[in-house]
């Protein structure tokens, strides 16, 4: 079973584009009326099902805040965010855990694997929490582990594997429950260049083969080059965006560098 045929609702009919995520006139401010800091300024964007987009910008541009608002970790000050036609801005605290569990997958800069569980048990955890039949879990874990090239370390504990293997295990855990949206916040930030390349190739693979929808936040133009579209944030607004289209990886990478340079050197941020 090369492709994961149990992933079904994230697949779309060829040629038919469906909107998955809509961010609508979102503002996010911190502080009070005396000292108010605006982090997101009337920001809007749309992400289609099966897209792989990247969000870039200097520190303080609002990219992580945007990701936090999409993931319901933070609340918007005004505006709306819709995922699968659910207005996440209006979800009550009692609904958030279920929403995150069923709709979202997360990959962070640190793997956040549980040290007392094996890699296999870490990947299986979302399936266990969701109440999947225990008899079905081993096969699901095995299939996703093969997709990420970590089938040989499933019995190991996190301290027994490399940093790159930890991150691939974390990515496998994030996607195993078939979330509508995979959110990745600087997933290559703590990796060497080789491990970062392997992880990004794996994310690109699940996007292309499984039509997983991915929103990536990164400072790294190399990692950004794996996306289909890159949005550049500046002062809480979208400064520019470019689409990869049929361009080569190298050409798209140079385009990203050119935009970052025009923004004032954020390539080195």
For each residue, the residues with C-beta under 8 A, 3 or more apart:
1: 4 5 143
2:
3: 209 210
4: 1 7 143 144 147 210
5: 1 8
6: 140 178
7: 4 10 11 178 210 212
8: 5 11
9: 178 180
10: 7 49 50 178 180 210 211 212 213
11: 7 8 210 211
12: 16 17 18 49 50 211
13: 16
14:
15:
16: 12 13
17: 12 48 49
18: 12 48 49
19: 22 46 47 48 49
20: 47 48 49 51 83 84 180 181 213
21: 45 46 47 70 81 82 83 181 213 215
22: 19 45 46 47 80 81 82
23: 26 43 44 45 46 66 69 70 79 81
24: 44 79 80 81 82
25: 42 43 44 78 79 80
26: 23 40 42 43 44 66 69 76 78 79 80 81
27: 38 40 41 42 43 76 77 78 79
28: 38 39 40 62 65 66 69 74 76 77 236
29: 36 37 38 39 77
30: 36 37 39
31: 34 35 36 37
32: 35 36
33: 36
34: 31
35: 31 32
36: 29 30 31 32 33
37: 29 30 31
38: 27 28 29 41 236
39: 28 29 30 60 62 65 236
40: 26 27 28 43 62 65 66 69 76 77 236 237
41: 27 38 62 235 236 237
42: 25 26 27 79 237
43: 23 25 26 27 40 62 66 79 233 236 237 238
44: 23 24 25 26 238
45: 21 22 23 231 238
46: 19 21 22 23
47: 19 20 21 22 51 53 181 213 215
48: 17 18 19 20 51 213
49: 10 12 17 18 19 20 211 213
50: 10 12 207 211 212 213
51: 20 47 48 213 214 228 229
52: 203 204 207 213 214 216 226 227 228 229
53: 47 214 215 216 227 228 229 230 231
54: 215 216 217 218 223 224 226 227 229 230 231
55: 63 66 67 215 216 217 218 230 231 233
56: 63 217 218 219 221 224 230 231 232 233 256 260 266
57: 61 62 63 232 233 234 239 263 266
58: 61 234 263 264 266 269
59: 269
60: 39
61: 57 58 233 234 235 236 266
62: 28 39 40 41 43 57 65 66 233 235 236 237
63: 55 56 57 66 67 217 233
64: 67 68 185 217
65: 28 39 40 62 68 69 74
66: 23 26 28 40 43 55 62 63 69 70 217 233
67: 55 63 64 70 71 183 185 215 217
68: 64 65 71 73 74
69: 23 26 28 40 65 66 72 73 74 75 76 81
70: 21 23 66 67 81 83 88 181 183 215
71: 67 68 100 104 106 183
72: 69 75 88 91 96 99 100 104
73: 68 69
74: 28 65 68 69
75: 69 72 89
76: 26 27 28 40 69 79 80 81 89
77: 27 28 29 40
78: 25 26 27
79: 23 24 25 26 27 42 43 76 89
80: 22 24 25 26 76 87 89 90
81: 21 22 23 24 26 69 70 76 87 88 89
82: 21 22 24 85 86 87 88
83: 20 21 70 86 88 103 180 181
84: 20 103 180
85: 82
86: 82 83 91 99 103
87: 80 81 82 90 91
88: 70 72 81 82 83 91 99
89: 75 76 79 80 81
90: 80 87
91: 72 86 87 88 95 96 99
92: 95 96
93: 96
94: 97
95: 91 92 98 99
96: 72 91 92 93 99 100
97: 94 100 101
98: 95 101 102
99: 72 86 88 91 95 96 102 103 104
100: 71 72 96 97 103 104
101: 97 98 104 126 129 130 177
102: 98 99 130 177 179
103: 83 84 86 99 100 179 180 181
104: 71 72 99 100 101 179 180 181 182 183
105: 173 174 175 177 179 181 182 183
106: 71 174 182 183 184 185
107: 167 170 171 174 182 183 184 185 187
108: 111 112 170 185 186 187
109: 185 186 187 189 190
110: 190
111: 108 158 163 166 167 169 170
112: 108 170
113: 117 119 122 158 166 169 170 173
114: 117 121 122 125 158
115: 157 158 159
116: 157
117: 113 114 121 122 125 157
118: 121 122 154 155 156 157
119: 113 122 123 145 150 153 154 155 156 157 158 161 165 169
120: 123 124 141 145 154 155
121: 114 117 118 124 125
122: 113 114 117 118 119 125 158 169 170 173
123: 119 120 141 144 145 154 169 172 173 176
124: 120 121 127 128 137 138 140 141 176
125: 114 117 121 122 128 129 173
126: 101 129 130 173 176 177
127: 124 130 132 136 137 140 141 176 177
128: 124 125 131 132 134 137
129: 101 125 126
130: 101 102 126 127 177
131: 128
132: 127 128 136 137 140
133: 136 137
134: 128 137
135: 138
136: 127 132 133 139 140
137: 124 127 128 132 133 134 140 141
138: 124 135 141 142
139: 136 142 143
140: 6 124 127 132 136 137 143 144 176
141: 120 123 124 127 137 138 144 145 154 172 176
142: 138 139 145 146 151 154
143: 1 4 139 140 146 147
144: 4 123 140 141 147 148 172 175 176
145: 119 120 123 141 142 148 150 151 154 172
146: 142 143 149 151
147: 4 143 144 172 202 205 206
148: 144 145 168 169 171 172 202
149: 146 168 198 202
150: 119 145 153 154 165 168 169 172
151: 142 145 146 154
152:
153: 119 150 156 160 161 165 169
154: 118 119 120 123 141 142 145 150 151
155: 118 119 120
156: 118 119 153 160 161
157: 115 116 117 118 119 160 161
158: 111 113 114 115 119 122 161 166 169
159: 115
160: 153 156 157
161: 119 153 156 157 158 165 166 169
162: 165 166 195
163: 111 166 167 190 191 192 195
164: 167 168 191 192 194 195 196 198 199
165: 119 150 153 161 162 168 169
166: 111 113 158 161 162 163 169 170
167: 107 111 163 164 170 171 187 188 190 191 195 199
168: 148 149 150 164 165 171 172 198 199 202
169: 111 113 119 122 123 148 150 153 158 161 165 166 172 173
170: 107 108 111 112 113 122 166 167 173 174 187
171: 107 148 167 168 174 175 184 187 199 202 203
172: 123 141 144 145 147 148 150 168 169 175 176
173: 105 113 122 123 125 126 169 170 176
174: 105 106 107 170 171 179 182 184
175: 105 144 171 172 178 179 182 206 210 212
176: 123 124 126 127 140 141 144 172 173
177: 101 102 105 126 127 130
178: 6 7 9 10 175
179: 102 103 104 105 174 175 182
180: 9 10 20 83 84 103 104 213
181: 20 21 47 70 83 103 104 105 213 214 215
182: 104 105 106 107 174 175 179 203 212 213 214 215
183: 67 70 71 104 105 106 107 214 215
184: 106 107 171 174 187 203 214 215 216 217 218
185: 64 67 106 107 108 109 217
186: 108 109 189 217 218 219
187: 107 108 109 167 170 171 184 199 203 216 218 223
188: 167 191 195 196 199 200 218 220 223
189: 109 186 218 219 220
190: 109 110 163 167
191: 163 164 167 188 195 196 199
192: 163 164 195 196
193: 196 197 222
194: 164 197 198
195: 162 163 164 167 188 191 192 198 199
196: 164 188 191 192 193 199 200 220 222 223
197: 193 194 200 201 222
198: 149 164 168 194 195 201 202
199: 164 167 168 171 187 188 191 195 196 202 203
200: 188 196 197 203 204 222 223 226
201: 197 198 204 205 226
202: 147 148 149 168 171 198 199 205 206
203: 52 171 182 184 187 199 200 206 207 214 216 226
204: 52 200 201 207 208 226
205: 147 201 202 208 209
206: 147 175 202 203 209 210 212
207: 50 52 203 204 210 211 212 213 214 228
208: 204 205 211
209: 3 205 206
210: 3 4 7 10 11 175 206 207
211: 10 11 12 49 50 207 208
212: 7 10 50 175 182 206 207
213: 10 20 21 47 48 49 50 51 52 180 181 182 207
214: 51 52 53 181 182 183 184 203 207 227
215: 21 47 53 54 55 67 70 181 182 183 184
216: 52 53 54 55 184 187 203 223 224 227
217: 54 55 56 63 64 66 67 184 185 186
218: 54 55 56 184 186 187 188 189 223 224
219: 56 186 189 266 269
220: 188 189 196 223 224
221: 56 224 225 253 256 257 260 267
222: 193 196 197 200 225 253
223: 54 187 188 196 200 216 218 220 226
224: 54 56 216 218 220 221 227 230 256
225: 221 222 244 249 252 253 256
226: 52 54 200 201 203 204 223 249
227: 52 53 54 214 216 224 230 244
228: 51 52 53 207 243 244
229: 51 52 53 54 241 242 243 244
230: 53 54 55 56 224 227 241 242 244 256 259
231: 45 53 54 55 56 238 240 241
232: 56 57 238 239 240 241 259 260 263 266
233: 43 55 56 57 61 62 63 66 236 237 238 239
234: 57 58 61 237 239 263
235: 41 61 62
236: 28 38 39 40 41 43 61 62 233
237: 40 41 42 43 62 233 234
238: 43 44 45 231 232 233 241
239: 57 232 233 234 263
240: 231 232 259 262 263
241: 229 230 231 232 238
242: 229 230 252 255 256 259
243: 228 229
244: 225 227 228 229 230 247 252
245:
246:
247: 244 251 252 255
248: 251 252
249: 225 226 252 253
250: 253 254
251: 247 248 254 255
252: 225 242 244 247 248 249 255 256
253: 221 222 225 249 250 256 257
254: 250 251 257 258
255: 242 247 251 252 258 259
256: 56 221 224 225 230 242 252 253 259 260
257: 221 253 254 260 261 267
258: 254 255 261 262
259: 230 232 240 242 255 256 262 263
260: 56 221 232 256 257 263 265 266 267
261: 257 258 264 265 267
262: 240 258 259
263: 57 58 232 234 239 240 259 260 266
264: 58 261
265: 260 261 268 269
266: 56 57 58 61 219 232 260 263 269
267: 221 257 260 261
268: 265
269: 58 59 219 265 266
